[in-house]
Amino acid sequence: MNEKEKHLETLKDIKSLMERSSRFISLSGFAGINAGIFALLGAAAVYYKYFGSFSLAAYQNRFPMRITVDFIFFMLIVALIVFILSISSSVYFTTRNARKRDLPLWDETAFKTIINLLVPLVVGGVFCLILIYHSISADGISFKIFGLVAPTTLVFYGLALYNAAKYTLDEVRYLGISEVILGLLGCIFIGSGLLFWVLGFGVLHIIYGFMMWWKYERN
């Protein structure tokens, strides 16, 4: 190894040390893939329960559907289950990835990542509950107001990812931007919230997770 190669190797080591100390890089692509699969299963459960089948004809016959309190309650339960399963999967695969790469799982950078992620998520969650509250009146449940809930979750989730990306991998930022765009489109096309939910929390997570695995973990 000549002198130039030694200097390049030293620079790589310095870059690696700086990255380890300033960024939370233990995220696993498998966590994203699993989160996407859980989201698809949750959306499938909602769709099948309220439309009877997965055919386009069944959707057209029921749309626009009458929103009921039972429907809202079922949606919240499914969303909570998907959230718990996704978080559990993320913790498991991130822990496994950190041990495999000999990286610290919980340090100051990880703490900053979680805080920057949680603040927009909590605000978004409260805002969605407010939307649900205002969608319920003596005349029934407002389809338009409740129809904003699903895309709004995408917007705030995307903002949370974008906010946390400065402490973790750059790919998280691009995922966040994509989620925000999908959420805003969903706010325009009210009534297609479940479709945008599938694309955002399901398909995008799987694509992102595969890209992360391919780039950082397959070797």
TIFINU-382914 format. One line per field, with one value per residue (C-alpha): residue in one letter; residue number from 1; x, y, z. Coordinates in steps of 0.001 Angstrom, whole numbers, padded with zeros to 6 digits. Layout:
<nodes>
residu A	...
num NUM	...
x X	...
y Y	...
z Z	...
</nodes>
This chain:
<nodes>
residu M	N	E	K	E	K	H	L	E	T	L	K	D	I	K	S	L	M	E	R	S	S	R	F	I	S	L	S	G	F	A	G	I	N	A	G	I	F	A	L	L	G	A	A	A	V	Y	Y	K	Y	F	G	S	F	S	L	A	A	Y	Q	N	R	F	P	M	R	I	T	V	D	F	I	F	F	M	L	I	V	A	L	I	V	F	I	L	S	I	S	S	S	V	Y	F	T	T	R	N	A	R	K	R	D	L	P	L	W	D	E	T	A	F	K	T	I	I	N	L	L	V	P	L	V	V	G	G	V	F	C	L	I	L	I	Y	H	S	I	S	A	D	G	I	S	F	K	I	F	G	L	V	A	P	T	T	L	V	F	Y	G	L	A	L	Y	N	A	A	K	Y	T	L	D	E	V	R	Y	L	G	I	S	E	V	I	L	G	L	L	G	C	I	F	I	G	S	G	L	L	F	W	V	L	G	F	G	V	L	H	I	I	Y	G	F	M	M	W	W	K	Y	E	R	N
num 1	2	3	4	5	6	7	8	9	10	11	12	13	14	15	16	17	18	19	20	21	22	23	24	25	26	27	28	29	30	31	32	33	34	35	36	37	38	39	40	41	42	43	44	45	46	47	48	49	50	51	52	53	54	55	56	57	58	59	60	61	62	63	64	65	66	67	68	69	70	71	72	73	74	75	76	77	78	79	80	81	82	83	84	85	86	87	88	89	90	91	92	93	94	95	96	97	98	99	100	101	102	103	104	105	106	107	108	109	110	111	112	113	114	115	116	117	118	119	120	121	122	123	124	125	126	127	128	129	130	131	132	133	134	135	136	137	138	139	140	141	142	143	144	145	146	147	148	149	150	151	152	153	154	155	156	157	158	159	160	161	162	163	164	165	166	167	168	169	170	171	172	173	174	175	176	177	178	179	180	181	182	183	184	185	186	187	188	189	190	191	192	193	194	195	196	197	198	199	200	201	202	203	204	205	206	207	208	209	210	211	212	213	214	215	216	217	218	219
x 000000	001520	001359	-001645	-003689	-002812	-004111	-007340	-007821	-007259	-009809	-012349	-011791	-012223	-015414	-016754	-016008	-017667	-020734	-021012	-020819	-023184	-025796	-028035	-027123	-028410	-031742	-032575	-034193	-036121	-037897	-039218	-040264	-042143	-043831	-045024	-046378	-048227	-049756	-050928	-052488	-054245	-055618	-056754	-058638	-060456	-061232	-062539	-064635	-066426	-066470	-066986	-064375	-061303	-063064	-063429	-067180	-067570	-065770	-067850	-071090	-070204	-068536	-069079	-069705	-071608	-069153	-070242	-068813	-068108	-066064	-064029	-063449	-062353	-059986	-058401	-057956	-056353	-054071	-053008	-052246	-050247	-048355	-047483	-046368	-044296	-042571	-041869	-040436	-038304	-036880	-036056	-034366	-032588	-031219	-030066	-028444	-026644	-025198	-024186	-022324	-020992	-022765	-024288	-028061	-028899	-026799	-027297	-027808	-030473	-032218	-032236	-033559	-036469	-037352	-037319	-039476	-041970	-042801	-044467	-045998	-047661	-048879	-050207	-051951	-053679	-054670	-056209	-058234	-059459	-060512	-062422	-064056	-065240	-066427	-069047	-072213	-075915	-076513	-074069	-070419	-069007	-067470	-065252	-063794	-063207	-061771	-058893	-057724	-055868	-053915	-053173	-051425	-049194	-048366	-047345	-045513	-043550	-042726	-041580	-039246	-037899	-037337	-035461	-033415	-030723	-029687	-029902	-029594	-030293	-032762	-035137	-035439	-036494	-039037	-040411	-040782	-042565	-044966	-045800	-046496	-048786	-050573	-051211	-052547	-054796	-056153	-057177	-058746	-060888	-062371	-059236	-057529	-057219	-055498	-052982	-052516	-051622	-049183	-047573	-047366	-047356	-045687	-043235	-042066	-041389	-039501	-037529	-036764	-035515	-033315	-031863	-031190	-029602	-027353	-026301	-027053	-026852	-023092
y 000000	003321	006609	007889	004770	005037	008617	007591	004753	007140	009581	006752	005767	009361	009695	006454	007596	010975	009284	006899	009738	012171	009906	007064	004497	001285	001427	-001827	-002212	-005218	-002895	-000826	-003910	-005341	-002004	-001922	-005458	-004723	-001597	-003561	-006230	-003579	-001821	-005169	-005924	-002577	-002909	-006462	-005762	-002751	-003531	-007304	-008230	-006851	-006268	-002844	-003415	-003826	-000514	001343	-000004	001198	004524	007084	004957	005995	006671	005243	005316	001577	002259	004961	002714	-000190	002079	003343	-000198	-001378	001673	001067	-002614	-001746	000927	-001437	-004225	-001797	-000305	-003765	-004923	-001772	-002225	-005879	-005415	-002201	-003917	-006883	-004611	-002569	-005695	-007108	-003911	-003363	-000019	001544	001131	003910	007051	010810	010648	007937	010025	013108	011028	009706	013117	014785	011962	011947	015655	015880	012411	013351	016688	014915	012275	014904	016873	013745	013133	016736	016118	013020	014985	017722	015183	013895	015960	015545	015128	012227	011998	014377	012375	015274	016053	012419	011846	014161	011932	009268	011691	013919	010998	010719	014437	014496	011177	012552	015712	013567	011563	014718	016289	013230	012700	015163	012681	009524	008243	010557	008068	008804	012392	011267	008877	011735	014023	011259	010690	014410	014589	011552	013000	016331	014542	012513	015757	016791	013473	013006	009541	007827	007965	004196	004014	006716	005036	001798	003623	005653	003311	000106	000351	003175	001451	-001788	000028	002086	-000968	-002943	-000041	000250	-003474	-003461	-000492	-001162	-004737	-007287	-007763
z 000000	-001098	000765	-001200	-000457	003245	003321	001580	004057	006948	005543	005209	008819	009974	007923	009395	012953	012368	010874	013818	016310	014535	012917	013970	011295	012834	010999	009241	005849	007168	009612	006713	004756	007736	008465	004865	005041	008307	006742	003692	005907	008014	004931	003514	006740	006605	002900	003143	006242	004769	001050	001254	-001344	-003077	-006408	-008030	-008395	-004626	-004073	-006653	-005168	-001660	-002529	-001193	001871	004967	007765	011115	014626	014304	011178	012936	015939	013716	011771	014990	016326	013076	012961	016574	015906	012773	014734	017603	015248	013161	016211	017654	014335	014049	017555	016893	013515	014530	017644	015577	012994	015671	017288	013923	012991	016522	016841	019977	019997	022447	022551	022295	018519	018828	021494	019229	016335	018393	019859	016435	015117	017994	018156	014697	015180	018459	017084	013998	016082	018217	015118	013550	016717	016492	012871	013959	016784	014397	011832	014297	014674	015375	011642	011403	010404	007820	004984	003872	007290	008204	004725	005643	008516	006505	004255	007261	008970	005892	005950	009614	009325	006382	008325	011254	009003	007391	010801	012122	008955	010005	012686	010605	007028	004082	002579	005466	004210	000741	002234	004328	001300	-000606	002292	002493	-001261	-001099	001927	000199	-002872	-000590	000893	-002630	-003600	-000490	-000341	-001624	001766	002063	-001322	-000385	003007	001183	-001098	001693	004653	002603	-000790	-000003	003182	001297	-001487	001031	003164	000168	-000943	002565	002731	-000726	000040	003616	004687	001867	002215
</nodes>
